[in-house]
Amino acid sequence: MTLRILVVGAGIAGLAAARGLRVAGFRPDVVEALPASMSPGAGIYLPGNASRALRLLGLDVPLRPLGDLIFRQVFLDSRGRELFEMDVAGLWAGVGESRALSRADLQQVLLTGVGGEVRYETEVRDVQIIEGAAKVEFSTGAIAEYDLVVGADGRKSTIRDKIGLGGPATPTGQIVYRAVVSGGPPLTDWTAVLGRRAQFVAMPMGGRKIYCYADETAPETPAPADPSERMQEVFGEFGGPIPAILERIEKVSVARTDEVVLPAWSRGPVVLVGDAAHATAPTLAQGAAMSFEDGWVLGQELRRAEPDIPAALRAYEERRRPRCSEVRDRTRERDRTRDVPPTLRDPMLRRRGLRIFTDHYKGLVTPV
């Protein structure tokens, strides 16, 4: 039996799902609402478990020349004095390398793994479950029937809404800023500077470029109209490498972050993966890793249970939910720690930061 499968979304989660299905022997269709010319900006940090999942998907080799390997994470107080450091290479030893790279480069690697054409500028207008199959109506006017629809369309998932699997994402109260800087200060480590309810993270991403990720906790504040100016306001007094980086920042993307927590990830022949199912704040840099793991596990469970799709989707969720819940819990814990007033937090992190922050990743060292 050849299953007719549709993957909705050609971002990280959608391309990972398409690859995972392909590795398992299926040939999914992939559609994306945005045009092909929309290239993702900024950078991305992939911890060791993300590299392991890419290896399972057979995409680790094309990634090797890209970006910069990260061996240490260094945590500084707002004046640039060291709080503690983590041996990242040691933490993920035997699992995978940690790497910072361009999101556009990662997208290209994932696209090479799809094995078929992505239909861009193609939205899903409606999904109806009829006699165990999914009838899908597209913005092009076409209508098609599928044995399985994979919703990989992000935090604001249309598929989640159409199929009634949960409401909108819940705001976390964080505003996130992302930028790539050329010609900034020399930087060899992933470096975080922690302020009052705000942090600025910078890391080398290859090509003498620095990827910057910064956030502030501001539950009642809308995303700023001028994010560059706001970054100067919030982070202008920070020490360490931050002043030299801020001088070089030109283009900043800004977003409010949110969470997705659902009672179930599938209904009939429709399943959610990635941020559509279990988005968290990006504090632990686990969004891509969880999407890669989702894609691999979905493909394996579908192959094992074929043609019993409901059984495959139950098995997929049973394997993935505990791990994704663990990431959400540890993310919230990290954010709570960060938001403790610095007069209390900084002495605590100097004493126990290494153990606390290493523990956040312990559960992810175990196999997928």
matplotlib code that plots the C-alpha trace (Angstrom):
import matplotlib.pyplot as plt

x = [0.0, 1.3, 0.2, -0.8, 0.8, 0.7, 3.1, 1.9, 4.8, 8.3, 10.1, 12.4, 9.6, 8.0, 11.2, 12.3, 9.0, 9.3, 12.8, 11.8, 9.0, 11.3, 13.9, 11.1, 10.1, 7.3, 6.9, 5.0, 3.7, 5.0, 3.2, 4.2, 2.0, 5.0, 6.9, 10.2, 12.0, 11.3, 14.7, 14.9, 17.1, 19.4, 21.2, 20.4, 22.2, 21.9, 22.9, 24.3, 20.9, 20.0, 23.1, 22.3, 18.8, 20.2, 22.5, 19.5, 17.9, 21.0, 21.7, 24.7, 27.4, 26.2, 26.0, 29.7, 31.3, 28.7, 28.8, 31.0, 31.4, 30.6, 32.7, 31.9, 29.1, 30.2, 27.8, 28.6, 26.9, 25.7, 29.1, 30.8, 32.3, 32.2, 29.4, 30.3, 31.0, 29.8, 31.8, 29.4, 31.6, 31.8, 28.0, 27.2, 30.1, 29.0, 25.8, 26.7, 28.5, 27.0, 27.0, 25.9, 25.1, 22.9, 19.2, 19.3, 22.1, 20.2, 17.1, 19.1, 20.4, 16.9, 15.5, 18.1, 16.7, 13.1, 13.6, 10.8, 9.3, 7.9, 4.8, 5.2, 2.5, 0.0, -2.2, -4.5, -8.0, -9.8, -9.3, -12.2, -12.0, -14.2, -14.3, -10.9, -9.2, -8.4, -10.0, -7.8, -8.8, -5.9, -5.8, -5.1, -8.6, -7.4, -8.9, -7.1, -7.6, -4.8, -4.3, -2.3, -1.8, 1.1, 0.6, 4.1, 2.9, 4.2, 2.9, 0.0, -0.9, -3.8, -4.1, -4.4, -7.2, -9.0, -9.0, -9.9, -6.8, -6.4, -6.7, -4.1, -0.6, -0.1, 2.2, 5.2, 5.8, 9.1, 10.3, 13.1, 15.6, 17.7, 20.5, 23.7, 26.7, 29.7, 33.1, 32.2, 34.6, 36.5, 34.4, 35.2, 32.5, 28.8, 28.5, 25.5, 25.4, 22.6, 20.9, 17.7, 15.0, 17.0, 19.8, 22.0, 23.6, 26.2, 28.1, 30.4, 28.6, 31.4, 32.5, 33.6, 30.0, 28.3, 24.7, 23.0, 19.9, 18.6, 15.4, 13.6, 10.7, 8.0, 4.5, 2.6, 4.8, 4.1, 7.0, 8.9, 8.5, 12.3, 13.9, 17.5, 16.8, 15.1, 18.1, 20.3, 18.0, 17.8, 21.4, 23.4, 24.9, 25.8, 29.5, 31.6, 31.5, 28.0, 29.0, 31.2, 28.5, 25.7, 27.9, 27.8, 24.1, 22.2, 19.1, 17.1, 14.2, 11.8, 9.0, 7.0, 7.4, 4.6, 3.9, 1.7, 0.4, -2.3, -4.3, -3.7, -1.5, -3.6, -7.2, -8.0, -5.5, -4.2, -1.1, 0.9, 4.7, 7.2, 6.0, 2.4, 2.3, 4.6, 6.2, 8.2, 10.2, 13.6, 15.7, 17.2, 17.6, 15.6, 13.0, 14.9, 16.1, 12.6, 11.4, 14.2, 13.4, 9.7, 10.3, 12.5, 10.1, 7.0, 8.6, 9.7, 6.4, 4.4, 6.6, 6.2, 2.4, 1.5, -1.3, -2.8, -2.3, -4.1, -1.9, 1.2, 0.1, -0.6, 2.8, 4.5, 2.8, 3.6, 7.3, 7.5, 5.2, 7.3, 10.5, 8.8, 7.1, 10.5, 11.9, 9.0, 9.4, 13.2, 12.7, 10.3, 12.7, 15.6, 13.5, 12.4, 16.1, 17.1, 14.3, 15.5, 16.9, 20.6, 21.6, 20.2, 20.7, 24.4, 25.9, 23.7, 24.9, 28.5, 28.0, 25.6, 25.0, 26.9, 24.9, 21.6, 22.0, 23.7, 20.7, 18.4, 19.9, 20.4, 17.2, 18.1, 21.4, 19.5, 18.6, 15.5]
y = [0.0, 3.4, 6.0, 9.4, 11.9, 15.7, 17.8, 21.3, 23.8, 23.9, 25.4, 23.4, 21.1, 20.5, 19.6, 17.4, 15.6, 15.2, 13.8, 11.5, 10.1, 9.8, 7.8, 5.5, 4.8, 7.2, 10.0, 12.9, 16.0, 19.2, 22.6, 26.0, 29.1, 31.5, 32.1, 30.2, 33.6, 34.0, 33.0, 32.7, 35.4, 35.4, 32.3, 29.3, 27.3, 23.5, 21.6, 18.1, 16.3, 18.3, 17.0, 13.4, 13.7, 15.1, 12.1, 9.8, 11.7, 11.3, 15.0, 15.4, 15.3, 18.3, 20.3, 19.8, 22.6, 25.1, 27.5, 27.2, 24.5, 25.5, 23.9, 26.1, 28.2, 31.2, 33.0, 36.5, 39.0, 42.3, 43.9, 41.2, 39.2, 35.4, 33.6, 30.1, 28.2, 24.9, 22.3, 21.9, 19.4, 17.2, 17.5, 16.2, 13.8, 10.7, 12.4, 15.1, 18.4, 21.7, 24.2, 27.8, 28.6, 30.6, 29.6, 29.9, 27.4, 24.9, 25.4, 24.5, 21.3, 20.3, 21.1, 18.7, 15.9, 16.2, 14.3, 16.0, 19.3, 21.8, 23.5, 27.1, 29.8, 27.0, 27.4, 24.9, 26.5, 23.6, 20.1, 17.7, 14.1, 11.8, 8.1, 8.0, 10.1, 13.8, 15.9, 19.0, 22.1, 24.3, 28.0, 27.1, 25.6, 22.0, 19.4, 16.2, 13.3, 12.0, 9.1, 11.4, 15.1, 16.4, 19.9, 21.5, 25.1, 26.6, 28.2, 29.8, 26.6, 26.7, 22.9, 22.9, 25.4, 23.7, 20.3, 21.5, 20.3, 23.4, 27.1, 29.8, 29.8, 31.3, 34.3, 33.7, 37.4, 37.5, 39.7, 38.2, 40.0, 38.3, 39.7, 38.7, 40.9, 41.1, 42.4, 42.4, 41.6, 38.2, 35.6, 31.9, 30.8, 30.9, 33.8, 34.9, 38.2, 38.1, 41.4, 42.2, 40.2, 40.3, 38.4, 38.9, 35.8, 36.0, 33.2, 32.7, 31.3, 31.1, 33.5, 36.0, 36.6, 36.6, 35.4, 37.4, 36.4, 38.6, 38.7, 40.7, 39.7, 42.4, 40.8, 44.0, 45.7, 45.4, 44.5, 47.7, 49.7, 50.3, 47.1, 48.4, 51.4, 49.2, 46.9, 49.9, 50.9, 47.4, 46.2, 49.4, 49.2, 45.5, 44.6, 41.8, 41.8, 43.4, 47.1, 46.2, 44.0, 46.6, 49.1, 46.7, 45.7, 46.9, 44.7, 43.3, 40.9, 41.1, 38.8, 38.0, 34.4, 32.0, 28.4, 25.7, 23.1, 20.7, 17.8, 15.7, 16.1, 14.1, 13.6, 10.9, 11.0, 14.5, 15.0, 18.0, 18.2, 20.8, 24.2, 23.5, 20.8, 21.8, 25.3, 26.8, 29.9, 29.5, 29.7, 26.2, 26.3, 23.1, 24.1, 22.7, 19.6, 18.7, 19.1, 16.9, 14.2, 14.5, 13.9, 10.8, 9.2, 9.9, 8.1, 5.1, 4.7, 5.0, 2.4, 0.1, 0.4, 0.7, 0.7, 1.4, 5.1, 5.9, 3.3, 5.0, 8.4, 7.2, 5.6, 8.8, 10.9, 8.4, 8.5, 12.3, 13.9, 13.2, 14.5, 17.7, 18.2, 17.9, 20.6, 22.9, 22.4, 23.0, 26.1, 27.5, 26.7, 28.4, 31.5, 31.6, 31.4, 34.1, 36.4, 36.2, 39.6, 39.7, 40.4, 36.9, 35.1, 35.9, 34.6, 31.5, 30.9, 31.3, 28.5, 26.2, 27.5, 24.8, 22.0, 23.7, 24.5, 21.2, 19.4, 21.2, 19.0, 15.7, 14.1, 15.0, 13.1, 9.8, 8.4, 9.7]
z = [0.0, -1.0, 1.6, 0.3, 2.7, 2.7, 4.8, 5.4, 5.9, 4.5, 7.4, 9.7, 11.1, 7.7, 5.9, 8.8, 8.7, 5.0, 5.3, 8.2, 6.1, 3.0, 5.0, 6.2, 2.6, 2.0, -0.7, 0.9, -0.9, 0.7, 0.4, 1.8, 1.9, 1.5, -1.8, -2.4, -2.4, 1.4, 2.8, 6.6, 8.2, 11.3, 12.6, 14.7, 17.4, 17.2, 20.4, 20.3, 20.2, 17.1, 15.4, 16.4, 15.0, 11.7, 11.6, 11.9, 9.1, 7.0, 6.8, 9.0, 6.3, 4.3, 7.6, 8.5, 6.4, 7.6, 10.6, 13.6, 16.2, 19.8, 22.5, 25.5, 26.9, 29.0, 31.3, 32.5, 34.8, 33.3, 33.9, 31.9, 34.9, 34.7, 36.5, 35.3, 32.1, 30.6, 28.7, 25.8, 24.0, 27.2, 27.8, 24.4, 24.1, 22.1, 21.1, 18.5, 17.9, 18.8, 16.0, 15.2, 11.6, 9.2, 9.2, 5.4, 5.2, 7.4, 5.3, 2.1, 3.7, 4.8, 1.3, -0.3, 1.9, 0.8, -2.4, -4.2, -5.1, -2.6, -3.8, -2.7, -2.5, -1.8, 1.3, 2.9, 2.8, 4.6, 5.9, 6.4, 7.8, 5.7, 6.3, 7.8, 5.1, 4.9, 2.2, 1.6, -0.2, -1.4, -2.2, -5.9, -6.1, -6.1, -3.9, -2.9, -0.6, 1.7, 4.1, 6.4, 6.8, 8.8, 10.2, 10.4, 10.0, 13.2, 16.4, 14.6, 12.8, 10.4, 10.5, 14.3, 14.0, 11.2, 12.8, 16.3, 18.2, 20.4, 20.6, 19.8, 21.2, 24.7, 25.1, 27.4, 28.2, 26.3, 23.5, 21.4, 19.2, 16.6, 14.4, 12.6, 12.9, 10.6, 11.7, 15.4, 18.2, 18.0, 19.7, 20.2, 22.7, 23.0, 25.4, 27.5, 29.5, 32.1, 33.2, 35.1, 33.4, 30.1, 28.5, 25.5, 23.8, 21.1, 19.3, 16.3, 13.3, 10.8, 8.1, 10.8, 11.6, 15.1, 15.7, 18.4, 20.3, 23.0, 25.0, 27.7, 29.9, 29.2, 29.6, 29.0, 26.4, 22.7, 20.4, 19.7, 16.5, 16.4, 17.7, 17.2, 19.4, 22.0, 22.1, 22.8, 25.7, 27.3, 26.6, 26.2, 29.7, 29.4, 29.6, 28.0, 24.2, 24.0, 23.5, 20.5, 19.1, 19.5, 17.5, 14.5, 14.6, 11.5, 11.0, 13.9, 13.7, 16.7, 17.9, 21.0, 22.0, 22.9, 23.9, 22.5, 25.0, 23.6, 25.0, 21.9, 18.8, 16.3, 15.2, 12.7, 9.9, 10.9, 13.1, 14.3, 14.5, 15.7, 17.0, 15.8, 18.5, 21.3, 20.9, 23.8, 24.4, 22.6, 25.7, 25.5, 21.7, 21.3, 18.7, 15.7, 17.7, 18.7, 15.1, 13.8, 16.4, 15.5, 11.9, 12.5, 15.1, 12.9, 9.9, 12.0, 13.8, 10.5, 8.8, 11.8, 12.1, 8.4, 7.2, 10.7, 10.7, 14.0, 15.8, 14.3, 15.4, 19.0, 19.1, 17.8, 20.4, 23.2, 22.3, 21.8, 24.3, 27.5, 25.9, 24.6, 27.9, 29.6, 27.3, 28.1, 31.9, 31.7, 29.5, 32.1, 34.9, 33.0, 32.4, 36.1, 37.2, 34.7, 36.1, 39.7, 40.8, 39.9, 43.6, 44.4, 41.1, 40.4, 43.6, 43.2, 39.6, 40.6, 43.2, 41.4, 37.9, 36.2, 37.8, 37.4, 33.7, 32.9, 34.4, 31.9, 29.1, 31.0, 29.7, 26.1, 26.1, 26.1, 22.6, 20.7]

ax = plt.figure().add_subplot(projection="3d")
ax.plot(x, y, z, "-o")
ax.set_aspect("equal")
plt.show()
